[in-house]
Amino acid sequence: MKTTVAIIGAGPSGLLLSQLLATRGIDSIVLERQSKAHVLGRIRAGVLESGTVDLLRQAGCADRLTREGQVHDGVVLADGDTQFRINFSDHIDRPVVVYGQTEVTRDLFDARAASGGHLIFEVGNVAIHDAKTDAPYVTFEKDGKPDRIDCAYVAGCDGFHGVSRKTIPADIRREYEKTYPFGWLGVLSETPPVHDELIYASSDTGFALCSMRHATLSRYYIQCDINDRAEDWADDAFWTALKQNLPPETAAKLITGPSIEKSIAPLRSFVTEPMQWGRLFLCGDAAHIVPPTGAKGLNTAASDVHYLFHALQDQILNGDSQALDHYSETALARVWKAERFSWWLTSLMHQFPQQSAFDQRMRRAELDFLRSNTAAQSVFAQNYVGLPY
């Protein structure tokens, strides 16, 4: 098989890149280790920056998002009994949109099918060869039979555990990581959201996040021990802990019900540099991971796709290699800003083991400063809604 761009990974970043390239007549083949049903079964966050929404519109994949997505012009932060709202429209003329990552992925799959996209699922033993030459190629197995894709460029969109990042030699890669001493226990329930916007809550008993998928489907999270198992948390225990972490006014309005999905996610920050090696380019979780606190995972992957799409377009259609040559440093400049915001918000809202009384008072002073200072709220809004590309 031959193509211009071989894309490894059929998650949102790989699909979005493939779809954007197709709008410019640039062909690609997407390889995915899992089945399509498995990819669509992943439960992920659903807060989209305005830049991500614009990219989906550019790709022709935003019709259902426009109809069903929930536009949010603000977010609520709580500290103990006190809560306050940051109004995005007071500081920046763009909102966020709540629309589940599963739905984004479904829309991208539909768009690739409609435009004849070439996707190959359930492949194994994927390997990238000759990335430092002008003729890279990818080998893989499908149904036990070996196959090969000859291409001009390879986009590694295959996540942290994929082959793409590991293809870059260890003596060239520089990896930066911070692990957090807690996880997020998340529950999906067929209940109305407790509030029409997201609530980030900090309390002496831990962190909580109140989110939603739509008017009758809610997503809630609480801070939990990193060694906990989701199956050991009964629904009643979860709802009790959630109410303890929320302001009493909000807890009193909470409608509970049976969970339909329950999982624990560890929190960590991770960045690898560089994000390119020869004609191999990394996107999304293959290159960086953020704690979910700032809702930057999918959105930072989308910003990578933005830079890589335009760089490939310039090179393939116009013979201009400047953007492609500098893809890594351009993408990383924005990645590190997203990492900073996610690290800061995580540090601000969570209880850390062995925090001193001084640490606790400093955290509360920081939240009080954010509550009372317009400039601080403006910085928050700019980062939450999404820094410009």
C-alpha positions in Angstrom: 0.0 0.0 0.0 1.1 3.6 -0.6 -0.1 6.9 0.8 1.2 10.3 1.5 0.6 10.3 5.3 0.5 7.1 7.4 -1.4 7.8 10.6 -1.0 5.5 13.6 -4.0 5.6 15.9 -7.7 6.2 15.2 -8.5 8.3 18.2 -9.7 11.9 17.9 -6.3 13.3 16.9 -5.6 10.7 14.2 -9.1 10.9 12.8 -9.1 14.7 12.8 -5.8 14.9 11.1 -6.9 12.4 8.4 -10.1 14.3 7.8 -8.4 17.7 7.6 -5.9 16.4 5.2 -8.7 15.0 3.0 -10.3 18.4 2.8 -7.1 19.5 0.9 -6.9 16.4 -1.2 -4.0 14.8 0.7 -4.4 11.1 1.1 -3.8 9.1 4.3 -4.2 5.7 5.8 -5.1 5.2 9.5 -4.0 2.2 11.4 -5.7 1.3 14.7 -4.7 -1.5 17.2 -8.3 -1.8 18.6 -11.7 -2.4 17.0 -13.9 0.6 16.1 -16.3 -0.5 18.8 -13.6 -0.4 21.4 -12.4 3.1 20.3 -16.0 4.4 20.5 -16.4 2.7 24.0 -13.8 4.9 25.6 -15.3 7.3 28.2 -13.4 10.6 28.1 -13.8 14.3 29.0 -16.1 16.5 27.0 -15.0 20.2 27.4 -14.0 21.6 24.0 -11.9 24.8 23.6 -13.1 27.2 21.0 -10.1 26.4 18.9 -11.0 22.7 18.9 -14.6 23.5 17.8 -13.2 25.7 15.0 -11.0 22.8 13.8 -14.0 20.4 13.8 -15.9 22.9 11.8 -13.0 23.3 9.3 -13.0 19.5 9.0 -16.8 19.5 8.2 -17.5 17.5 11.4 -19.4 20.0 13.6 -23.1 19.8 12.5 -24.2 17.6 15.4 -21.9 19.4 17.8 -23.6 22.7 16.8 -27.0 21.1 17.5 -26.3 19.2 20.6 -23.2 20.8 22.2 -23.8 22.8 25.4 -22.2 26.3 25.2 -20.8 27.4 28.5 -19.9 31.0 29.2 -18.4 30.3 32.6 -17.4 27.9 35.3 -17.9 27.7 39.1 -15.1 27.2 41.6 -15.8 26.3 45.3 -13.8 26.3 48.4 -15.6 24.8 51.4 -18.8 26.7 51.8 -17.8 29.5 49.4 -18.3 29.4 45.7 -17.9 31.9 42.9 -18.4 32.0 39.1 -15.8 33.1 36.5 -17.7 34.6 33.6 -15.8 34.0 30.4 -17.7 36.7 28.5 -16.4 39.3 31.0 -12.8 38.5 30.0 -12.7 36.8 26.5 -15.2 36.7 23.7 -15.2 32.9 23.4 -17.0 30.1 25.3 -16.3 26.4 25.7 -18.6 23.7 24.5 -19.5 20.6 26.5 -19.7 17.7 24.0 -18.4 14.2 24.9 -15.2 13.0 23.3 -17.0 9.8 22.3 -19.4 11.9 20.3 -16.5 13.8 18.7 -14.9 10.4 17.7 -18.2 9.2 16.3 -18.6 12.3 14.2 -15.1 11.9 12.9 -15.6 8.3 12.0 -18.8 9.2 10.1 -16.9 11.9 8.2 -14.1 9.6 7.2 -16.6 7.0 6.0 -18.5 9.6 4.0 -15.3 10.8 2.3 -13.9 7.3 1.6 -11.3 7.4 4.3 -9.0 4.4 4.5 -9.0 3.0 8.1 -7.6 -0.4 9.1 -8.6 -1.7 12.5 -7.3 -4.5 14.8 -3.8 -4.4 13.5 -0.8 -5.8 15.4 3.0 -5.5 15.5 3.1 -2.0 14.1 6.6 -0.7 13.4 7.9 2.5 11.9 11.0 2.2 9.6 13.4 4.6 8.0 11.8 7.7 9.7 15.0 9.6 9.1 15.0 9.1 5.4 12.8 10.5 2.6 11.0 7.2 2.2 9.7 6.0 5.6 7.4 3.0 5.8 5.2 1.3 8.3 4.8 -2.5 8.7 2.0 -4.2 10.5 -0.1 -7.4 10.7 -3.7 -7.8 9.9 -5.5 -11.1 10.5 -2.1 -12.7 11.0 -0.8 -11.6 7.6 2.1 -9.0 7.3 1.5 -5.8 5.3 3.3 -2.6 4.6 2.5 1.1 3.9 5.0 3.2 2.0 4.5 6.9 2.7 6.1 10.3 2.8 5.3 11.1 6.4 4.2 9.3 9.6 1.9 10.8 12.2 2.1 9.1 15.6 -1.3 9.5 17.2 -1.3 6.3 19.1 -1.2 7.4 22.7 1.2 7.0 25.5 1.6 3.2 25.1 1.9 3.2 21.3 4.9 2.6 19.2 5.4 6.1 17.8 7.1 7.8 20.7 9.3 4.8 21.4 10.5 4.8 17.8 12.5 8.0 18.6 15.8 6.7 20.0 16.0 6.9 23.8 19.3 8.9 23.6 17.4 11.6 21.7 14.1 11.7 23.7 13.9 13.8 26.8 10.9 12.9 29.0 9.5 15.0 31.8 7.0 13.6 34.2 5.1 14.4 37.4 2.8 11.8 39.1 0.2 12.9 41.6 -0.5 11.0 44.8 -4.2 10.5 44.1 -6.7 9.6 41.4 -10.1 10.6 40.2 -13.0 8.2 40.8 -15.6 9.0 38.1 -19.2 8.0 37.9 -21.6 8.4 35.0 -25.3 8.4 36.0 -28.6 9.0 34.3 -29.5 11.9 36.5 -29.9 15.6 35.8 -26.7 17.7 36.4 -26.6 19.5 39.7 -25.7 22.7 37.9 -25.9 24.0 34.3 -22.1 24.7 34.3 -19.1 22.8 35.6 -18.3 23.0 39.3 -14.8 22.5 40.5 -14.9 22.1 44.3 -12.1 22.0 46.9 -12.7 21.1 50.5 -10.9 19.7 53.6 -12.2 16.2 52.5 -10.9 16.5 48.9 -11.6 17.6 45.4 -14.8 17.1 43.4 -16.0 18.0 39.9 -19.6 18.2 38.7 -19.9 17.8 35.0 -22.5 16.6 32.5 -23.0 15.0 29.1 -26.5 16.3 28.5 -29.7 17.3 30.4 -30.3 13.7 31.8 -26.7 12.4 31.9 -24.2 13.5 34.6 -20.5 12.9 35.1 -19.1 13.4 38.6 -15.6 12.9 40.0 -14.1 12.8 43.5 -10.5 12.7 44.6 -9.6 9.2 45.8 -6.6 7.2 47.0 -4.3 6.2 44.1 -4.5 2.5 45.3 -8.4 2.4 45.3 -10.3 0.1 43.0 -13.5 1.3 41.4 -15.3 -1.9 42.2 -14.7 -1.4 45.9 -16.7 1.8 45.8 -20.4 1.2 46.2 -22.7 3.9 44.7 -23.9 5.1 48.1 -20.3 5.5 49.3 -19.5 7.6 46.2 -22.5 9.9 46.6 -21.8 10.4 50.3 -18.2 11.4 49.5 -19.2 13.7 46.7 -21.7 15.5 48.9 -19.0 16.0 51.6 -16.7 17.6 49.0 -19.3 20.0 47.7 -20.6 23.2 49.3 -23.8 22.4 51.3 -25.9 24.5 49.0 -24.9 22.4 46.0 -24.9 19.1 47.8 -28.6 19.7 48.8 -29.6 19.9 45.2 -27.7 16.8 44.1 -30.0 14.1 42.6 -28.4 10.7 42.9 -29.0 7.4 41.1 -27.4 4.1 40.0 -24.1 4.5 38.3 -23.9 3.2 34.7 -20.1 3.5 34.5 -17.5 3.8 37.2 -13.7 4.1 36.8 -10.6 5.5 38.4 -8.1 7.6 36.5 -4.6 8.3 37.8 -3.3 11.8 37.4 0.0 12.7 35.9 1.8 15.3 33.8 4.1 14.1 31.0 5.9 15.6 28.1 8.4 14.2 25.7 10.7 16.2 23.5 11.2 16.5 20.6 7.8 15.8 19.0 9.4 15.0 15.6 12.2 12.8 14.4 12.9 12.9 10.7 9.5 12.3 9.0 7.8 11.0 12.2 5.6 13.5 14.0 3.9 12.9 17.3 0.4 14.2 18.3 -1.6 14.1 21.5 -1.0 11.5 24.2 1.9 10.0 22.2 3.8 13.2 23.2 2.1 14.6 26.3 -0.4 13.9 29.0 -2.1 16.4 31.4 -4.2 15.9 34.5 -7.8 16.1 33.6 -8.4 19.1 36.0 -7.9 21.7 33.3 -9.8 19.8 30.5 -6.7 20.1 28.2 -6.1 16.5 27.0 -8.2 16.4 23.9 -7.8 20.1 23.3 -4.0 20.0 23.4 -4.1 17.0 21.0 -6.2 19.2 18.7 -3.7 22.0 18.8 -1.0 19.5 17.7 -3.2 18.5 14.8 -3.7 22.2 13.9 0.1 22.8 13.7 0.8 19.5 11.9 -2.0 19.8 9.4 -0.9 23.3 8.3 2.7 22.3 8.2 2.0 19.2 6.0 -0.3 21.3 3.8 2.5 23.9 3.3 5.1 21.2 2.5 3.0 18.9 0.3 1.0 21.5 -1.6 3.3 24.5 -1.7 6.8 23.0 -1.2 7.3 25.2 1.9 9.1 23.2 4.6 9.5 25.9 7.3 6.5 25.0 9.4 7.2 21.3 9.2 10.8 21.7 10.1 9.7 23.6 13.3 6.6 21.6 14.2 8.0 20.3 17.4 9.1 23.6 18.9 5.9 25.3 17.8 3.6 22.6 19.2 5.7 22.3 22.5 5.4 26.0 23.2 1.7 25.7 23.5 1.8 22.2 25.1 3.9 23.5 28.1 1.5 26.4 28.7 -1.4 23.8 28.8 0.7 21.7 31.2 1.3 24.7 33.4 -2.4 25.5 33.7 -3.4 21.9 34.4 -0.6 21.5 37.0 -1.6 24.8 38.7 -5.3 24.1 38.8 -4.6 20.5 40.1 -2.4 21.9 42.8 -4.9 24.6 43.7 -8.0 22.3 44.0 -6.7 19.1 45.5 -5.7 17.9 49.0 -2.2 16.6 48.9 -0.8 14.1 51.5 1.4 15.7 54.2 0.2 19.2 53.4 1.1 21.5 56.2 -1.3 24.1 57.8 0.7 26.8 56.0 0.2 25.0 52.6 -3.5 24.8 53.3 -3.7 28.5 54.1 -1.7 29.4 51.0 -4.0 27.4 48.8 -7.1 29.1 50.3 -5.4 32.5 49.8 -4.8 31.7 46.2 -8.5 30.8 45.7 -9.5 33.9 47.5 -7.3 36.0 45.3 -8.8 34.4 42.2 -12.3 35.1 43.6 -11.6 38.7 44.2 -9.2 39.7 41.4 -10.4 40.6 37.9 -7.0 40.2 36.4 -6.5 36.7 37.8 -9.9 35.7 36.5 -9.0 37.0 33.1 -5.9 34.8 33.1 -8.0 31.8 34.2 -10.6 32.4 31.4 -7.9 32.8 28.7 -6.3 29.5 29.7 -9.6 27.6 30.2 -11.2 28.7 27.0 -8.0 28.0 25.2 -4.9 30.0 24.3 -4.6 31.0 20.6 -2.8 28.8 18.2 
